């Protein structure tokens, strides 16, 4: 098995050649990884199902998402827009004084350490979005495999390693090995998807290194959703079904699971939600540790002041709790805690303005959803502004599970949803995490990187003067 030092040393040796590789070379490599994973689809899906119990339908869809991500980033590499090349030629009459020849672009930061997630064995794991975006940026990648799917991780790593240049990709296993790699001087950035406790511990290590490095942690969220009285009256059945479907999707094992729902008191929607949740059977969770965590957190939430149990299934089945807004406000630090699994906390309110005030004091979230009627939209401006302030993605009459891989997606949010709110871990903007700007002043053409030369051999967009 590769040691952290071996992987980091190999990545350091490969860093400069990989960053300097022409766009067509890097793009073709990413596409080749996607093709190789696709060729091994049946084998990989079977392995993933054995280790995660997520089912072949879900896993086939996730593998398709993974290969799509790789090809999407290959397209981004070919376009070269992420280099953000800017060229200012000398100008003796510049208003602040004579301007020299200045050329700025963004280049790869160097070897990146990726901590794989448990709940997405393809899309957020060995060949997932963090790996794809870092490779596209020109960075070698070392993945710390998740113990929830070790055989799948090793097989995926074998497939990638057979396609990419030596040293550009490596796999390590073990909690201590992950920490050792994070402390290695060759590592220049790290990405993580997982629990708040684990992510913050790793973030501290990254910050306390002799040379600190950026740590891009996605730490989960309770993803509040607010239903107005008009929406509940007009579309109560639709909203109830949509909420329960989102809450219980994949046994609730999504960081975008809508665990906290605010609804008007006394209109019957809570009873309908409880009826629908009670009809959903239990689904296998990823592993015993996650199931134990779900049950423990559910018990804690159920025991808080003012909480009532509406649905309380045996085992790891869906569960539903409710409480009034005043009780929730008095206990929000605990009652608003994320429960990783199919548990919903429904908070009833009398005055929507009180919900707005409460949400303004909530911690950062990945998503926030608002369900209202078109005619009342102007009246919801204050609430929408608060949801924007506290989350990275705001949804109107939709549910947050399902994170589209596209150019405009933001999968991140204010702390503690993520450690770096200005970045995303999904979509093409994810590449920006693994780039750093460099300016060249008065350099001869022969010493400039290709994106900044006058002849522009890579054909990247250049902003001039």
SVG drawing of the C-alpha trace seen along z (x, -y; Angstrom):
<svg xmlns="http://www.w3.org/2000/svg" viewBox="-56 -61 69 68">
<polyline fill="none" stroke="black" stroke-width="0.4" points="0.0,0.0 1.2,-3.5 2.3,-5.6 1.4,-9.3 5.0,-10.3 5.4,-8.2 2.2,-9.6 3.0,-13.2 6.6,-12.8 5.3,-11.4 2.7,-14.2 5.3,-16.9 7.4,-15.5 4.5,-15.4 3.1,-18.8 5.1,-21.0 4.8,-18.8 1.0,-18.3 0.4,-22.0 2.4,-22.8 0.6,-20.1 -1.3,-21.7 -5.1,-21.9 -5.7,-19.2 -3.5,-16.8 -5.2,-17.4 -8.7,-17.4 -8.0,-14.1 -6.8,-12.6 -10.0,-13.6 -12.1,-12.2 -10.1,-9.0 -10.7,-8.5 -14.5,-9.0 -14.3,-6.4 -12.4,-3.9 -15.0,-4.2 -17.8,-3.8 -16.2,-0.6 -16.1,0.8 -19.6,-0.3 -21.1,3.1 -18.1,4.1 -18.0,0.8 -21.7,0.6 -21.8,4.1 -18.9,3.3 -20.5,0.1 -23.8,1.8 -22.2,4.5 -20.4,1.9 -23.0,-0.9 -26.5,0.7 -27.6,-2.2 -29.1,-0.1 -28.1,0.3 -30.5,-2.4 -29.1,-5.1 -25.5,-4.0 -25.8,-3.8 -27.2,-7.4 -24.4,-8.5 -21.7,-7.0 -23.3,-8.7 -23.0,-12.0 -19.3,-11.2 -18.3,-10.6 -20.3,-13.7 -18.4,-15.8 -15.1,-14.6 -16.1,-15.4 -17.6,-18.8 -14.2,-19.7 -12.4,-18.4 -14.5,-21.0 -13.5,-23.7 -9.9,-22.9 -10.1,-23.2 -11.8,-26.6 -9.2,-27.9 -11.4,-30.7 -10.4,-29.7 -6.9,-31.0 -8.4,-34.5 -5.5,-35.8 -5.1,-39.6 -2.5,-41.6 -1.8,-45.2 0.8,-46.6 3.1,-49.4 1.4,-52.8 3.5,-55.9 0.4,-58.0 -1.4,-55.8 -3.3,-58.1 -1.4,-56.8 2.0,-57.0 3.7,-55.1 2.5,-51.5 4.9,-48.6 4.0,-45.5 1.9,-43.4 0.5,-40.0 -1.7,-38.0 -3.2,-34.6 -4.2,-31.8 -2.2,-28.6 -2.3,-25.3 -1.6,-25.5 0.2,-22.1 -0.7,-18.7 -4.2,-18.5 -5.4,-16.1 -9.0,-15.0 -10.9,-13.3 -13.6,-11.1 -17.2,-11.1 -19.2,-8.2 -22.6,-9.0 -21.6,-9.4 -19.2,-6.5 -18.7,-7.8 -19.6,-11.5 -17.9,-12.7 -15.3,-10.0 -12.2,-8.8 -13.1,-10.0 -15.6,-12.7 -15.9,-16.4 -13.0,-17.4 -10.7,-15.1 -12.0,-16.1 -11.8,-19.9 -8.3,-19.6 -7.0,-17.6 -8.6,-20.0 -6.8,-22.9 -3.5,-21.1 -3.0,-19.7 -1.9,-16.2 -4.4,-14.6 -4.0,-12.3 -7.3,-10.8 -7.8,-9.6 -10.3,-6.7 -13.4,-6.5 -13.5,-3.3 -17.2,-2.9 -16.3,-1.6 -12.6,-0.4 -12.8,2.1 -14.6,-0.2 -12.1,-3.0 -9.1,-0.7 -10.7,0.5 -11.5,-3.1 -8.0,-4.2 -6.6,-1.4 -8.7,-2.5 -7.6,-6.2 -3.9,-5.3 -3.9,-3.3 -4.9,-6.4 -3.2,-9.4 0.6,-10.1 2.7,-8.7 2.4,-10.7 -0.7,-12.7 -3.0,-10.5 -2.5,-8.5 -4.7,-6.7 -4.0,-6.3 -6.1,-4.7 -6.5,-5.2 -7.4,-8.0 -3.9,-8.6 -2.5,-8.4 -4.9,-11.1 -3.7,-13.3 -0.1,-12.6 -0.7,-13.5 -2.5,-16.7 0.7,-17.7 3.0,-16.8 4.9,-19.9 4.2,-18.9 0.4,-19.2 -0.8,-22.7 -4.6,-22.4 -7.2,-20.0 -10.9,-19.3 -13.3,-17.5 -16.9,-16.4 -18.2,-15.0 -19.1,-15.7 -18.7,-19.0 -16.6,-17.4 -14.2,-15.7 -14.0,-18.6 -13.2,-21.1 -10.5,-18.9 -8.8,-18.6 -9.2,-22.3 -7.3,-23.1 -4.5,-20.8 -4.3,-22.6 -4.2,-26.0 -1.6,-25.0 1.0,-23.6 4.3,-25.5 3.0,-26.6 -0.8,-26.8 -2.8,-25.7 -6.4,-26.3 -8.9,-23.7 -12.1,-23.4 -14.5,-21.7 -18.2,-20.9 -19.5,-20.1 -23.3,-19.5 -26.4,-21.5 -30.0,-21.3 -31.3,-23.2 -34.3,-25.1 -37.4,-25.3 -40.2,-27.8 -43.8,-27.4 -46.1,-30.5 -49.7,-30.3 -50.9,-31.0 -48.8,-28.3 -49.9,-25.8 -53.6,-26.6 -53.2,-26.5 -50.8,-23.6 -50.7,-21.8 -50.8,-18.3 -48.2,-19.0 -45.9,-20.6 -46.3,-17.7 -45.5,-15.1 -42.5,-17.0 -41.1,-17.5 -41.5,-13.8 -39.9,-12.7 -36.9,-15.0 -36.6,-14.1 -36.6,-10.4 -34.6,-10.2 -31.7,-7.9 -32.6,-7.3 -32.0,-11.0 -28.3,-10.6 -27.7,-13.8 -26.0,-17.0 -28.9,-18.9 -31.6,-16.9 -34.3,-19.4 -34.2,-18.5 -35.9,-21.7 -39.4,-22.8 -41.3,-25.9 -45.1,-25.7 -48.1,-27.7 -49.9,-26.4 -53.3,-24.8 -53.9,-24.3 -53.5,-20.5 -50.3,-20.3 -48.4,-18.8 -50.8,-16.0 -50.6,-15.2 -46.8,-15.2 -46.9,-12.8 -49.2,-10.5 -46.9,-10.4 -43.7,-9.9 -45.4,-7.1 -46.1,-5.3 -42.4,-5.3 -40.5,-2.1 -37.0,-1.9 -34.1,-1.7 -30.6,-0.4 -28.2,-3.1 -24.6,-3.3 -23.0,-1.6 -23.5,-0.8 -21.7,-3.9 -23.9,-6.2 -27.0,-4.4 -25.9,-4.6 -25.3,-8.3 -28.8,-8.8 -30.5,-7.0 -28.5,-8.8 -29.2,-12.3 -32.8,-11.5 -33.1,-10.5 -31.5,-13.7 -33.8,-15.8 -36.9,-14.0 -36.0,-14.7 -35.7,-18.4 -38.3,-20.7 -41.5,-21.2 -40.7,-18.5 -43.5,-16.0 -43.0,-12.7 -45.3,-12.4 -43.6,-9.4 -41.2,-7.2 -40.4,-4.1 -38.5,-1.1 -34.9,-0.8 -33.5,-3.4 -36.8,-4.2 -38.0,-7.8 -39.0,-9.8 -40.8,-13.1 -40.8,-15.6 -42.6,-18.8 -42.4,-21.8 -43.7,-25.4 -41.6,-28.4 -41.1,-29.8 -39.8,-26.5 -37.5,-26.1 -36.2,-29.6 -35.3,-29.0 -33.4,-25.8 -32.3,-26.4 -28.6,-25.5 -29.6,-21.9 -33.1,-21.6 -31.6,-22.9 -28.8,-20.4 -28.4,-18.3 -29.5,-14.7 -27.9,-12.8 -30.7,-10.5 -34.5,-10.6 -35.6,-12.7 -37.6,-15.9 -38.2,-18.6 -41.4,-20.5 -41.7,-23.9 -45.1,-25.6 -45.4,-29.4 -48.2,-32.0 -46.5,-35.0 -44.1,-34.6 -42.2,-37.7 -41.1,-35.8 -39.6,-33.1 -37.6,-35.7 -36.2,-37.0 -35.3,-33.5 -33.6,-32.5 -31.4,-35.6 -29.8,-34.1 -29.3,-30.6 -25.9,-29.3 -24.8,-29.1 -26.5,-26.6 -25.9,-25.0 -29.4,-25.6 -32.6,-27.4 -36.0,-26.9 -39.0,-29.2 -42.5,-27.9 -44.9,-30.7 -47.3,-32.0 -46.3,-34.3 -48.6,-37.1 -47.0,-37.4 -43.5,-37.4 -43.0,-41.2 -44.0,-40.7 -41.4,-38.0 -38.4,-40.2 -37.1,-40.4 -37.4,-36.7 -35.6,-36.0 -32.9,-38.4 -32.3,-36.5 -32.3,-33.1 -29.7,-34.5 -27.6,-35.8 -27.6,-32.4 -27.1,-30.0 -25.3,-29.3 -28.3,-28.3 -31.9,-29.7 -34.8,-27.7 -38.3,-28.9 -41.0,-26.2 -38.4,-23.4 -36.6,-21.0 -32.8,-21.0 -31.9,-17.4 -30.4,-17.0 -27.4,-19.3 -27.2,-19.9 -23.6,-19.8 -23.6,-22.9 -21.8,-26.2 -24.1,-28.3 -24.3,-25.8 -23.2,-26.9 -22.7,-24.1 -21.3,-25.8 -22.5,-28.4 -21.6,-30.4 -19.8,-28.7 -20.4,-26.1 -21.9,-24.7 -18.5,-25.1 -15.1,-26.4 -14.7,-28.7 -18.1,-30.3 -16.7,-31.9 -16.2,-28.6 -18.2,-25.7 -17.5,-22.0 -20.0,-21.3 -20.1,-22.8 -17.4,-24.3 -16.6,-27.1 -15.1,-24.4 -11.9,-24.6 -11.2,-28.0 -10.3,-26.4 -7.1,-25.0 -5.7,-27.9 -3.6,-30.9 -2.9,-34.1 0.5,-35.2 1.6,-38.4 4.6,-38.8 6.1,-42.3 8.3,-43.1 9.1,-39.4 10.4,-38.4 8.1,-36.3 10.2,-33.2 9.8,-33.2 6.0,-33.7 3.6,-30.8 1.7,-30.0 -1.6,-31.7 0.2,-35.1 2.3,-35.1 1.4,-37.3 1.1,-34.3 -1.2,-32.6 -0.3,-29.0 -3.0,-27.5 -5.7,-29.7 -7.1,-30.8 -9.2,-34.0 -7.0,-37.0 -8.2,-40.3 -6.0,-43.0 -5.5,-46.5"/>
</svg>
